[in-house]
């Protein structure tokens, strides 16, 4: 009743808004970065396919304005990816509410057998049938078929209000938006806010979190389900008696598909609730110690039968009659009714026992165990927990090591990288909960989430099996299923596995006179969404906003309460690091909200100091000269005032290479009481992400993701910037740190490594990583040291407090499930892990990077060169120490450089490098 009441009030409010406000019709066909016109905000075009979230396809139209917009005379149009003919047209009717959305549904794939959940009630239905992976959608202010040439659509094209070219489309705004996976991979495209820059590749991103929302505000959430198998029809004629092994056969599919059979077995697992709607049966007396060289056919099968699952129990001996089917790779026996189940006498029946073996490395070996009871042997390590809070599943790796990003340890496209990928596939298995429950859906949020309710499940933890499980294949993955569905209400003693506690309350000791760290603060925005207009939100199970989804420039907390939950985690984590200088990534650029650029970092520093009870921290103020354009997030440097002080004013690298990223910021520091010989230079970085790019920046399929060419250019510009800043600040001890959005063996890191810098994570702490993505661990975050700085390093630790923890612990997932996973501690303060470096102030003489005429090579083939709530005013740090040999410039533009590092090399060759004699030391490359 409370939910219905809220929905009624919301619908009434929307209706009142539509009656009270005048309707307008907008036909502007221009880029709209200010967010003042209708846009396509979300497109899910894979509806109805295998593993689909929804049975239907949909397009969501957003109105970021304060006035309802009529769609009378408008249309939604589509053209195939390679076509140059006219678009197909479907006229629209209805009104997009002020600051709201309008949902247009389309028929899904699969017809009557379409897979997925039902959409919320659509506002209109389109007759289009767009491809799920490649094509062009257009929102038009007319109903005539658009006739557009192939290529980028010019701003101001008549009739085009918004256009989305995706996949391999030949028609797009700016750059095409790439799509991940085929129709069976349940994802869609969502706009990053409601602004329209006329660049599809930048404006949209791929998402698995689909939120179709109609004009009444009713929404759905992505719910990949185990859909019911297609009925192949009832086979005619008598059922053929077969053993389960004969039914399964020796290949990937049963030789009896489509046939009616009768077989006998013992029930080993029952899934009468939770959505699997069936049970497993196994031939009596089978299992135990098996030799997979000779055991080539499984002795068990999954029985799909919602009609009979509630009538059987584990241990029952049964004779079953049904038809054989293959469902998404799983062999099933479909039993129609209780009349097809005959209970056999228990006397003399030898119960099957679990197969005792380590995880088979090949699909063929796993097929020979499909649906069988197993007792996993050997070591297992948690590799991923990203979907645990939603679907109750945990990715495991056989052995004691995590699954690793191939390009973390091997060059992209190399045989070594392929070997790592093959090893990952051979060691991966998913521990499920015996159900298809989506714990984040409205229907299931009152069910305590599996596994996490009983305790933390941390990547890197050892998994110990205490009960047998069933080896299962669903959603394209091999899984261990418990023998009955579990939830968070299941006693821990009844779970089939437990996990070791690998959490640490503090980073490892790294030694040194001083400590330096990098910390990603997860879109820390003291300017909360409720202080702006147009923001849309992700909401908790009560419908309360938690974090900004789009519609405005804010990216963080929805309101002051959410900000407080976020801030306390960040503050505790930074203070626990024990660092003297910290670089911050993903912090609000307050200038975008008409405030002092340093307002947000000042708010964080005030919170850090309040927690210590002293005036411990200060921030490095922004320089006088700033780039003409900046992102809404920025980089910042903070430091402990009783330990170090900045040397001179900071410098921001204003180079065209960083047009789509955050510009690096640099400053030198001197220990309190130290001399110029103790100075060290810190450069904070946040390179372009891997999520989008076209042309040379398109994902090349080598593991480096999109925009690798731009990241190479950014690395090249950074190396040159470092050389110039060393001249300016008078030190060759350089630490470059931050989120480089590149794993350790990818091209950008090679550029920096071969320019003379050492990546301290792989060199000094190779057993830990800073990020987990798709179950694979690697480091996107790095601290690189020049030879002089490397000589002072005493220790390195990647403190695994964020990437290894479930996303359900984040402030942004607060109250999504009846189990409150949030704690005001350091765990999951962000999604990236901080890196801590200890170093001494005593210098060891070494050559500067690039000394000896060595250039920074560009990988081959080389990419071509291209052009608040709770805010507190905080006084920045004390006046910086005056630097010597400074040229007075505050912003390095990079325009005086040609061809990356050429000018820097000329400077070195001319003898204008640092006037310090250094004893040569071979650069470390391990």
KOLPA-718099 format. One line per 5 residues: their letters; for each residue x, y, z of C-alpha. Coordinates in steps of 0.001 Angstrom, whole numbers, m for minus. Layout:
# residues N
A	X,Y,Z | ...
END
This chain:
# residues 926
XXXXX	0,0,0 | 2736,2600,749 | 4321,1990,m2659 | 962,2333,m4393 | 283,5534,m2505
XXXXX	3603,7038,m3530 | 2991,6046,m7148 | m508,7567,m7078 | 781,10817,m5652 | 3575,10929,m8234
XXXXX	1209,10295,m11126 | m1181,12926,m9810 | 1657,15406,m9484 | 2807,14778,m13031 | m738,15084,m14320
XXXXX	m1200,18362,m12463 | 2027,19653,m13943 | 874,18826,m17451 | m2468,20597,m16879 | m968,23670,m15269
XXXXX	2007,24212,m17554 | 1754,25381,m21169 | 2816,22872,m23821 | 5551,23799,m26266 | 6933,22064,m29322
XXXXX	10649,22354,m29852 | 12326,21624,m33181 | 15858,22839,m32575 | 18370,20644,m34392 | 21471,21994,m32703
XXXXX	24018,20715,m30237 | 22657,21561,m26813 | 25402,21492,m24169 | 23258,23700,m21947 | 20603,20971,m21742
XXXXX	17666,23058,m22969 | 15988,20658,m25398 | 14734,17112,m25796 | 17316,14359,m26175 | 17445,10603,m26517
XXXXX	18473,9701,m22964 | 18517,5893,m23089 | 18258,3217,m25781 | 17881,m494,m25129 | 17660,m2299,m28441
XXXXX	18466,m5902,m27452 | 15107,m6570,m25809 | 13764,m10115,m25989 | 17122,m11703,m26849 | 18806,m14402,m24758
XXXXX	19709,m13037,m21293 | 17763,m9852,m22041 | 16784,m7497,m19236 | 13451,m6626,m20873 | 11138,m8352,m23345
XXXXX	10793,m5192,m25402 | 13157,m2689,m26914 | 12815,909,m25804 | 13975,4463,m26349 | 13684,6976,m23520
XXXXX	13360,10675,m24377 | 14357,13225,m21725 | 13176,16793,m21221 | 15629,18769,m19057 | 13532,21933,m19228
XXXXX	10921,23313,m16839 | 8198,23206,m19535 | 6323,20157,m20896 | 7040,19470,m24578 | 4437,18094,m26974
XXXXX	5527,15412,m29433 | 2632,16086,m31812 | 4017,16029,m35354 | 7284,14409,m34196 | 8650,10974,m34978
XXXXX	11214,8386,m33970 | 13174,7124,m36967 | 15685,4361,m37694 | 18093,3402,m40471 | 20282,320,m40758
XXXXX	23981,797,m40095 | 25216,580,m43689 | 22221,2113,m45422 | 22128,5458,m47211 | 18401,5358,m48006
XXXXX	15558,7065,m46220 | 14924,6374,m42538 | 11984,4258,m41381 | 9457,6442,m39526 | 7171,5913,m36546
XXXXX	5079,8930,m35547 | 4996,9923,m31889 | 2118,11080,m29737 | 2052,12436,m26214 | 3912,14928,m24048
XXXXX	7304,14781,m22349 | 6771,16244,m18853 | 8931,19055,m17520 | 12181,17679,m16123 | 10895,14218,m16966
XXXXX	11138,11384,m19442 | 8942,9718,m22077 | 9167,5990,m22763 | 8753,4595,m26288 | 8565,807,m26541
XXXXX	9187,m1422,m29570 | 8672,m5126,m30146 | 11503,m7252,m28811 | 13350,m10115,m30454 | 11933,m13614,m30089
XXXXX	8270,m12817,m30648 | 6070,m14781,m28241 | 9202,m16311,m26711 | 10870,m12974,m25969 | 13096,m13081,m22901
XXXXX	13151,m10570,m20056 | 10968,m8563,m17710 | 8082,m6354,m18743 | 8706,m2647,m19184 | 6851,m80,m17118
XXXXX	3824,1158,m19042 | 5149,2839,m22186 | 3947,6332,m23167 | 3979,5426,m26855 | 4770,2462,m29083
XXXXX	6958,2622,m32194 | 6750,260,m35139 | 10517,303,m35703 | 12761,m2763,m35408 | 16252,m1401,m34722
XXXXX	19290,m3655,m34547 | 20533,m4334,m31051 | 24159,m3745,m31967 | 24482,m1345,m34908 | 22334,1307,m36569
XXXXX	21105,4902,m36375 | 18202,6284,m34335 | 16867,9793,m34871 | 14417,11942,m32932 | 12810,14170,m35546
XXXXX	10600,17237,m35265 | 8652,16055,m38316 | 7039,12918,m39657 | 8689,12900,m43060 | 11414,10307,m43608
XXXXX	14866,11761,m43044 | 17287,11415,m45971 | 20757,11895,m44516 | 24090,11235,m46221 | 26511,8831,m44587
XXXXX	29003,10376,m42213 | 28734,12869,m39373 | 25436,14755,m39230 | 25992,18487,m39412 | 24785,20636,m36551
XXXXX	21533,22319,m37563 | 20369,19612,m39962 | 16659,20312,m40521 | 14315,17969,m38727 | 17003,16305,m36609
XXXXX	16434,17087,m32946 | 18781,14329,m31755 | 20544,11412,m33432 | 22355,8353,m32125 | 24691,6361,m34364
XXXXX	25841,3198,m32607 | 27914,93,m33293 | 29230,240,m36870 | 26786,2865,m38105 | 27791,5091,m41010
XXXXX	25673,7998,m39694 | 26308,9657,m36350 | 26856,12857,m34420 | 30572,13586,m34064 | 31754,10027,m33449
XXXXX	29857,6758,m33404 | 28994,5174,m30041 | 30547,1705,m29889 | 28485,m1192,m28514 | 29745,m4007,m26309
XXXXX	28809,m7595,m27190 | 26055,m9138,m29272 | 22326,m9319,m28627 | 22839,m11870,m25868 | 24921,m9442,m23791
XXXXX	22305,m7508,m21783 | 23390,m3887,m22033 | 22141,m656,m23513 | 23197,2919,m24193 | 22611,5750,m21744
XXXXX	23300,9445,m22110 | 25770,10993,m19717 | 23326,13577,m18345 | 20907,15423,m20638 | 23328,17756,m22383
XXXXX	23937,17200,m26086 | 27389,17968,m27453 | 26609,16335,m30804 | 29260,13668,m30164 | 27610,10254,m29740
XXXXX	30827,8612,m28580 | 31157,11074,m25699 | 27505,11746,m24916 | 26566,8071,m24491 | 28071,5164,m22598
XXXXX	27360,1432,m22460 | 25479,368,m19340 | 24089,m2803,m17809 | 21999,m735,m15386 | 18912,21,m17449
XXXXX	16306,2381,m16005 | 13383,2824,m18432 | 11212,5584,m16963 | 7870,6709,m18313 | 6182,10108,m18073
XXXXX	4507,9104,m14819 | 7898,8467,m13237 | 7409,4699,m13112 | 10638,2876,m13753 | 12129,m570,m14038
XXXXX	15582,m1937,m13289 | 17754,m4385,m15211 | 16856,m7929,m14276 | 18664,m10574,m16309 | 16677,m13692,m15643
XXXXX	16820,m17347,m16427 | 13923,m17321,m18909 | 11743,m20314,m19455 | 12876,m22691,m22173 | 11087,m22650,m25480
XXXXX	8499,m25417,m25715 | 9685,m27615,m28607 | 6261,m29242,m28784 | 5225,m32516,m27241 | 6956,m35374,m29034
XXXXX	4598,m38077,m30254 | 5013,m41791,m29744 | 6218,m43762,m26709 | 9039,m42466,m24528 | 12413,m44127,m25092
XXXXX	14098,m45516,m21970 | 17618,m44108,m21568 | 20174,m43645,m18837 | 21039,m40109,m17859 | 24505,m40571,m19373
XXXXX	22904,m41579,m22675 | 20570,m38580,m22473 | 23540,m36260,m21923 | 25792,m37785,m24580 | 29477,m37088,m25076
XXXXX	29172,m33702,m26800 | 27975,m30223,m25976 | 24347,m31072,m26831 | 22184,m34067,m26093 | 21613,m36538,m28964
XXXXX	17985,m36771,m27766 | 16974,m33115,m28190 | 13294,m32959,m29158 | 12651,m36575,m28166 | 10501,m37952,m25385
XXXXX	12445,m40148,m22968 | 12054,m41883,m19640 | 14970,m42090,m17210 | 15668,m42816,m13555 | 17781,m41065,m10965
XXXXX	18082,m39657,m7463 | 17201,m36066,m6650 | 20373,m34210,m5554 | 19196,m30562,m5492 | 15813,m28825,m5484
XXXXX	15079,m25264,m6678 | 11330,m24958,m6121 | 11710,m21248,m5272 | 13998,m18524,m6538 | 13204,m18763,m10238
XXXXX	15147,m21803,m11460 | 11937,m23857,m11304 | 13422,m27324,m11245 | 15746,m29859,m9671 | 18675,m32088,m10559
XXXXX	18670,m35861,m10695 | 21727,m38106,m10846 | 22149,m41788,m11551 | 22240,m43817,m8349 | 25692,m44796,m7135
XXXXX	27617,m42399,m9370 | 30148,m39721,m8450 | 33173,m39964,m6184 | 36722,m40028,m7539 | 36401,m39737,m11316
XXXXX	38932,m40018,m14109 | 37866,m37433,m16675 | 39884,m39212,m19342 | 37305,m41981,m19289 | 34283,m40244,m17733
XXXXX	32995,m38497,m20856 | 29246,m38205,m20233 | 27505,m36602,m17276 | 25453,m38800,m14944 | 23090,m35962,m13985
XXXXX	20592,m33643,m15650 | 18617,m30545,m14709 | 14874,m31169,m14692 | 12946,m28084,m15739 | 9538,m28506,m14130
XXXXX	7840,m25762,m12140 | 4850,m28127,m11891 | 6764,m30815,m9980 | 9676,m29072,m8252 | 7690,m28606,m5058
XXXXX	6795,m32305,m4858 | 10300,m33819,m4704 | 13023,m33814,m2070 | 16756,m34435,m2062 | 17323,m38185,m1839
XXXXX	14138,m39206,m3639 | 14555,m41946,m6242 | 12358,m41101,m9222 | 11404,m42229,m12706 | 10837,m39233,m14977
XXXXX	9188,m38920,m18360 | 9738,m35795,m20412 | 11217,m34185,m23490 | 14880,m33294,m23872 | 15933,m29703,m24634
XXXXX	19042,m27574,m24776 | 18541,m24204,m23093 | 21357,m21684,m23553 | 23946,m24467,m23338 | 22347,m26436,m20495
XXXXX	20851,m29873,m21202 | 17409,m30147,m19616 | 14690,m32702,m19193 | 11323,m30935,m19366 | 8705,m32683,m17233
XXXXX	5190,m31363,m17788 | 3173,m32627,m14825 | 3162,m34651,m11644 | 1814,m37570,m13673 | 5242,m37818,m15324
XXXXX	7012,m38345,m11982 | 7009,m41816,m10403 | 8538,m42172,m6949 | 10590,m45379,m6698 | 11179,m47475,m3568
XXXXX	14094,m46219,m1515 | 15240,m49703,m562 | 18388,m50729,m2327 | 18987,m47344,m3924 | 22619,m46269,m3620
XXXXX	22713,m42518,m3186 | 25042,m40654,m5553 | 28047,m38997,m3933 | 29805,m35776,m4884 | 32563,m36011,m7465
XXXXX	35839,m35122,m5745 | 38096,m33224,m8103 | 39660,m29887,m8864 | 37967,m27582,m11342 | 38354,m29016,m14861
XXXXX	40147,m26552,m17132 | 38283,m27327,m20365 | 34656,m27005,m21413 | 34661,m30613,m22612 | 35671,m31879,m19169
XXXXX	33099,m29653,m17487 | 30413,m30911,m19879 | 31103,m34430,m18609 | 30108,m33199,m15125 | 27176,m30939,m16068
XXXXX	24500,m30910,m13311 | 26431,m33421,m11230 | 27030,m33119,m7519 | 30643,m32065,m6856 | 32829,m31446,m3825
XXXXX	35336,m28865,m5110 | 38910,m29774,m4213 | 41953,m27509,m4027 | 42201,m23777,m3545 | 39718,m21152,m4747
XXXXX	40117,m17380,m4630 | 37444,m14692,m4931 | 38003,m12941,m8274 | 34939,m10685,m8535 | 32006,m9532,m6428
XXXXX	30578,m6782,m8642 | 27208,m8484,m9181 | 26981,m10102,m5742 | 24752,m7384,m4307 | 22358,m7720,m7253
XXXXX	22305,m11386,m8279 | 23939,m13196,m5360 | 26824,m14579,m7414 | 30583,m14545,m6815 | 33241,m15170,m9447
XXXXX	35973,m17522,m8240 | 39378,m18424,m9601 | 40719,m21918,m9100 | 44035,m21621,m7273 | 45480,m19008,m4944
XXXXX	45778,m16156,m7446 | 43174,m13763,m8780 | 42211,m13586,m12446 | 44438,m10936,m14040 | 43940,m8459,m16865
XXXXX	46162,m9822,m19664 | 47573,m6362,m20462 | 48537,m5899,m16826 | 51315,m8453,m17233 | 51815,m8837,m21002
XXXXX	51944,m6601,m24056 | 48621,m6172,m25871 | 48025,m8661,m28653 | 51043,m10763,m27680 | 51077,m14556,m27310
XXXXX	51796,m13965,m23632 | 48590,m11924,m23251 | 46629,m14637,m25046 | 48079,m17208,m22639 | 46929,m15147,m19644
XXXXX	43427,m14873,m21136 | 43325,m18630,m21710 | 44440,m19299,m18145 | 41738,m16960,m16838 | 39084,m18872,m18764
XXXXX	40410,m22208,m17516 | 40309,m21102,m13862 | 37034,m19147,m13737 | 33831,m20444,m12185 | 30875,m18617,m10596
XXXXX	29504,m19466,m7159 | 25758,m18749,m7397 | 22889,m18803,m4909 | 20601,m21367,m6531 | 18243,m18675,m7793
XXXXX	17767,m16002,m10433 | 16710,m13375,m7884 | 17530,m9749,m8610 | 17898,m8313,m5124 | 17734,m4747,m6439
XXXXX	14358,m5096,m8141 | 11339,m3639,m6363 | 9860,m7119,m5980 | 12937,m8520,m4234 | 14525,m5670,m2284
XXXXX	12880,m6970,881 | 14781,m10274,521 | 18191,m10113,2252 | 20927,m10326,m368 | 22831,m13613,m534
XXXXX	26410,m13973,740 | 27007,m10313,1659 | 24452,m10385,4460 | 26405,m13158,6153 | 29695,m11250,5963
XXXXX	32124,m9487,3627 | 33141,m11208,414 | 36390,m9582,m673 | 38315,m10095,m3898 | 41475,m12007,m3020
XXXXX	39839,m13925,m176 | 40128,m17714,m65 | 36877,m19631,m581 | 36543,m22846,1377 | 33815,m25337,418
XXXXX	32139,m27156,3291 | 29181,m28653,1410 | 28701,m30175,m2041 | 27427,m28063,m4942 | 26045,m28730,m8411
XXXXX	28128,m27850,m11486 | 25728,m25839,m13621 | 25820,m23765,m16824 | 23725,m20581,m17033 | 23989,m17118,m18540
XXXXX	27055,m18151,m20501 | 29089,m19239,m17466 | 29900,m22395,m15548 | 28522,m22145,m12025 | 28556,m23870,m8678
XXXXX	24975,m23949,m7386 | 24082,m24804,m3783 | 21723,m27768,m3515 | 18879,m25427,m2496 | 18317,m21678,m2977
XXXXX	19974,m19452,m417 | 19422,m15824,614 | 20851,m13530,3223 | 18483,m15172,5711 | 20227,m18530,5306
XXXXX	22366,m19285,8385 | 26074,m19046,7641 | 26512,m22642,8798 | 24166,m23786,6024 | 26065,m22081,3223
XXXXX	28207,m24312,993 | 31264,m22047,1265 | 32958,m19543,3563 | 35533,m16834,2898 | 38716,m15734,4609
XXXXX	39084,m12216,5965 | 41784,m10447,3934 | 40882,m6915,4961 | 43568,m4744,6529 | 42879,m1808,8842
XXXXX	45907,117,7567 | 48344,m70,4643 | 51541,m2016,4988 | 54541,m180,6355 | 56478,1422,3502
XXXXX	59184,3185,5523 | 60855,6398,4433 | 61176,9929,5723 | 58060,10947,3813 | 55066,9214,2257
XXXXX	53157,10005,m936 | 49796,8601,m2101 | 47221,8831,m4865 | 43506,8606,m4058 | 40466,8559,m6350
XXXXX	37616,10190,m4405 | 34757,8759,m6516 | 33171,11945,m7853 | 33298,13815,m4554 | 30874,16703,m5139
XXXXX	29978,18989,m2205 | 27671,20636,m4752 | 24936,18060,m4334 | 22234,17400,m6889 | 19464,18977,m4834
XXXXX	21202,22357,m5133 | 20891,22308,m8926 | 18044,22151,m11404 | 17425,19313,m13833 | 19229,16558,m11948
XXXXX	17882,13023,m12201 | 18785,10413,m9612 | 19419,6814,m8773 | 17056,6063,m5905 | 16922,3670,m2983
XXXXX	14184,1142,m2313 | 11972,3860,m857 | 12386,6034,m3944 | 14652,8518,m2164 | 17479,9999,m4286
XXXXX	20954,8703,m3414 | 23261,9850,m6197 | 22999,11916,m9371 | 22179,9986,m12540 | 22211,12847,m15070
XXXXX	20469,16002,m16151 | 22992,18359,m14558 | 26735,18821,m14095 | 26838,17263,m10630 | 28110,13681,m10514
XXXXX	28052,12815,m6841 | 25702,12729,m3881 | 22040,13667,m4227 | 21830,15602,m959 | 23655,16431,2258
XXXXX	22869,13094,3933 | 24298,11158,999 | 27358,13426,898 | 27955,12798,4603 | 27934,9031,4025
XXXXX	30392,9427,1168 | 32640,11906,2933 | 33155,9976,6151 | 34535,6991,4223 | 36923,9137,2173
XXXXX	38115,11060,5226 | 38800,7936,7261 | 40649,6313,4357 | 42885,9308,3581 | 43749,9891,7225
XXXXX	44512,6184,7683 | 46954,6219,4767 | 49578,8057,6789 | 50679,9973,3701 | 52226,13435,3764
XXXXX	51206,14381,206 | 48103,13027,m1534 | 46953,13544,m5105 | 43196,13510,m5566 | 41307,12411,m8666
XXXXX	37596,12857,m9443 | 37046,15817,m7172 | 34528,18516,m8092 | 35762,21441,m10165 | 33755,24030,m8249
XXXXX	34342,26695,m10895 | 31749,24896,m13015 | 29137,25916,m10444 | 30144,29563,m10212 | 32223,29035,m7094
XXXXX	35884,29337,m6254 | 37665,26545,m8145 | 39087,25210,m4869 | 35816,25180,m2901 | 35360,21401,m3041
XXXXX	38938,20527,m2120 | 38639,23077,671 | 35545,21305,1967 | 37352,17965,1970 | 40399,19425,3741
XXXXX	38125,20923,6388 | 36564,17502,6941 | 39997,15849,7166 | 41098,18386,9755 | 37896,18033,11742
XXXXX	38546,14296,11942 | 42131,14778,13183 | 41116,17543,15587 | 44001,19662,14334 | 44948,21934,11456
XXXXX	46714,18975,9844 | 46011,19306,6133 | 46151,22066,3534 | 45564,22122,m178 | 47723,23508,m2969
XXXXX	45794,26499,m4374 | 44922,26681,m8044 | 47415,28683,m10105 | 46564,32094,m11498 | 46584,30829,m15082
XXXXX	44022,28125,m15828 | 43065,26229,m18997 | 40304,27857,m21017 | 38148,24747,m20728 | 38106,22095,m18017
XXXXX	36121,19036,m17071 | 33589,19104,m14258 | 36029,16928,m12287 | 39637,17889,m11687 | 42872,16948,m9960
XXXXX	44141,18386,m6679 | 47082,18100,m4291 | 46783,18145,m496 | 49551,17896,2097 | 50312,17841,5810
XXXXX	51450,21281,6872 | 53857,20087,9566 | 55627,17752,7155 | 56068,19515,3819 | 55368,22808,2056
XXXXX	54861,23545,m1656 | 57740,25160,m3534 | 56252,27977,m5562 | 52919,28010,m7354 | 51369,24949,m8931
XXXXX	51301,24486,m12705 | 48570,22993,m14892 | 49490,21377,m18203 | 47272,23027,m20803 | 47960,20835,m23819
XXXXX	45613,19792,m26667 | 46358,16155,m25837 | 44216,16560,m22721 | 41172,18062,m24423 | 39151,14966,m23468
XXXXX	40783,14326,m20081 | 41736,16107,m16898 | 44777,18386,m17232 | 47725,17296,m15037 | 48713,19556,m12143
XXXXX	52256,19793,m10785 | 53975,21276,m7796 | 57239,20717,m5962 | 57400,20108,m2223 | 60128,20595,368
XXXXX	60251,18841,3734 | 59727,21213,6645 | 63219,22196,7780 | 64748,20785,4594 | 66754,22410,1823
XXXXX	66428,22699,m1950 | 68329,19414,m2243 | 65331,17691,m623 | 62754,19071,m3059 | 60628,16603,m5013
XXXXX	58146,17178,m7829 | 54631,15672,m7799 | 52462,15549,m10947 | 48848,14377,m10572 | 47126,12740,m13559
XXXXX	43795,11412,m14807 | 43988,10213,m18432 | 41102,9609,m20855 | 38923,6629,m19986 | 38643,3418,m22028
XXXXX	34904,3694,m22601 | 34563,5557,m25892 | 36388,6463,m29094 | 36171,6238,m32867 | 38564,6139,m35797
XXXXX	42069,5599,m34483 | 40574,5793,m30976 | 38125,2942,m31553 | 38638,m183,m29490 | 41179,m2212,m31474
XXXXX	40314,m5466,m29736 | 43783,m5879,m28262 | 42696,m5391,m24656 | 43573,m1695,m24370 | 40019,m416,m24840
XXXXX	38972,2725,m26661 | 40958,6001,m26885 | 44334,4321,m26548 | 45790,6652,m29178 | 44747,9661,m27110
XXXXX	46233,8164,m23958 | 49518,7629,m25796 | 49504,11303,m26773 | 48741,12220,m23183 | 51638,10108,m21925
XXXXX	53976,11735,m24448 | 52842,15216,m23426 | 53225,14306,m19748 | 56816,13157,m20235 | 57646,16448,m21939
XXXXX	55845,18401,m19222 | 57850,16600,m16551 | 61113,17565,m18260 | 60078,21214,m18404 | 58868,21233,m14802
XXXXX	62136,19717,m13601 | 63901,22675,m15191 | 61450,25086,m13593 | 61435,23677,m10081 | 65113,22735,m9991
XXXXX	64747,19060,m9069 | 64984,15771,m10922 | 63148,13787,m8236 | 59760,13321,m9877 | 56693,11288,m8897
XXXXX	53930,11130,m11507 | 50818,9517,m10078 | 47088,9085,m10547 | 44583,7255,m12729 | 46234,6655,m16101
XXXXX	43348,4462,m17331 | 45947,2072,m18727 | 47126,m1253,m17375 | 50810,m1741,m16704 | 51855,m3223,m20063
XXXXX	49705,m1010,m22280 | 51099,1555,m24708 | 50818,4695,m22522 | 52753,3042,m19719 | 55390,1850,m22174
XXXXX	55835,5452,m23370 | 56513,6584,m19799 | 58624,3569,m18901 | 60854,3996,m21925 | 61134,7715,m21156
XXXXX	63014,6645,m18040 | 60305,6308,m15394 | 59666,3250,m13223 | 56118,2126,m12493 | 56400,1445,m8769
XXXXX	53359,m826,m8450 | 54551,m3647,m10722 | 58161,m3055,m9665 | 57665,m3063,m5899 | 54197,m4529,m5163
XXXXX	53394,m6893,m8033 | 51053,m9086,m5984 | 48409,m6370,m5583 | 46353,m4353,m8057 | 44351,m1127,m7866
XXXXX	41252,m2033,m9892 | 38899,m4898,m10717 | 36860,m4902,m13926 | 34788,m7790,m15305 | 36390,m10109,m12787
XXXXX	39942,m9273,m13864 | 42425,m7495,m11609 | 44930,m4935,m12815 | 46238,m1471,m12065 | 44860,1588,m13817
XXXXX	46407,3673,m11053 | 50151,4160,m10954 | 53005,6006,m9297 | 55924,6509,m11667 | 59306,7597,m10368
XXXXX	62198,9238,m12159 | 65590,7604,m11612 | 66490,10153,m8926 | 63185,9616,m7149 | 63426,5833,m7518
XXXXX	66731,5868,m5670 | 64955,7250,m2592 | 61965,4845,m2556 | 61762,2621,517 | 58486,811,m24
XXXXX	55213,642,m1960 | 51775,m671,m1000 | 48550,m813,m2967 | 46022,m704,m145 | 43143,m2954,m1228
XXXXX	40210,m1270,499 | 38067,m245,m2484 | 38334,m2255,m5690 | 38209,m5559,m3826 | 35001,m4745,m1935
XXXXX	31434,m5142,m3168 | 29912,m2093,m4822 | 26992,m2676,m2458 | 29073,m1120,319 | 29319,2265,m1442
XXXXX	27422,5280,m184 | 25737,5348,m3603 | 24115,1919,m2980 | 22755,2823,438 | 19360,1236,1284
XXXXX	19066,m608,m2026 | 18273,m3853,m184 | 16750,m4679,3196 | 20266,m5648,4299 | 22086,m2416,5116
XXXXX	25598,m3051,3795 | 26839,491,4403 | 29337,1125,7200 | 31125,4388,8009 | 34532,2776,7572
XXXXX	37255,2859,4911 | 35971,m46,2828 | 34611,897,m622 | 35255,4599,m151 | 35925,4565,m3908
XXXXX	36243,2091,m6764 | 40026,2516,m7139 | 42579,1568,m4496 | 45085,4114,m3140 | 48796,3563,m3709
XXXXX	51210,4529,m922 | 54924,5179,m1494 | 57566,5717,1172 | 60788,7531,298 | 63805,9130,1939
XXXXX	64834,12726,1433 | 68498,11792,1002 | 69288,11961,m2695 | 71279,9437,m4705 | 72833,10953,m7818
XXXXX	71268,9574,m10982 | 70665,10805,m14514 | 67447,12591,m15306 | 64969,10704,m17509 | 66010,10978,m21118
XXXXX	69649,11707,m20249 | 72053,10305,m22801 | 69902,11195,m25798 | 67302,8485,m25325 | 63893,9425,m26638
XXXXX	60602,8154,m25293 | 59636,5648,m27994 | 56024,5460,m29143 | 54676,1898,m29510 | 54441,580,m33032
XXXXX	52235,1242,m34854 | 52384,4739,m33430 | 49101,6642,m33146 | 49213,9760,m35267 | 49716,13043,m33444
XXXXX	46628,15144,m32917 | 45949,18318,m32060 | 27718,22933,m1935 | 26015,21329,674 | 28094,21575,3805
XXXXX	30793,23609,2066 | 33293,25285,4362 | 35749,28014,3492 | 39249,26706,4105 | 42395,28744,3930
XXXXX	44927,27122,1625 | 48374,26223,2849 | 50979,28751,3966 | 52819,30834,1428 | 54928,28526,m721
XXXXX	58669,28459,m444 | 60246,30669,m3070 | 61762,28605,m5860 | 64976,29396,m7689 | 65576,29297,m11427
XXXXX	61867,29756,m12195 | 60752,31284,m15484 | 57606,32641,m13884 | 55119,30791,m16123 | 52120,29255,m14373
XXXXX	50542,27260,m17154 | 52480,25084,m19601 | 50576,25146,m22897 | 52557,22524,m24779 | 52121,24518,m28000
XXXXX	55793,25332,m28107 | 56567,21628,m28476 | 56503,19834,m31813 | 56351,16080,m32172 | 55965,15104,m28511
XXXXX	59387,15023,m26833 | 61508,16540,m29617 | 61909,19926,m27976 | 62718,18347,m24632 | 65412,16242,m26245
XXXXX	66865,19303,m27979 | 67069,21045,m24622 | 68970,18122,m23156 | 71252,17897,m26167 | 72028,21614,m25931
XXXXX	73132,21213,m22362 | 70304,23196,m20832 | 69246,20360,m18569 | 69635,20506,m14842 | 73008,21950,m13907
XXXXX	73661,19118,m11507 | 76314,16493,m12009 | 74746,13054,m11458 | 76369,9676,m11151 | 74847,7441,m13805
XXXXX	72684,4608,m12627 | 71006,2069,m14868 | 67244,2665,m14913 | 65314,m176,m13348 | 62961,m1976,m15689
X	61754,m4801,m13456
END
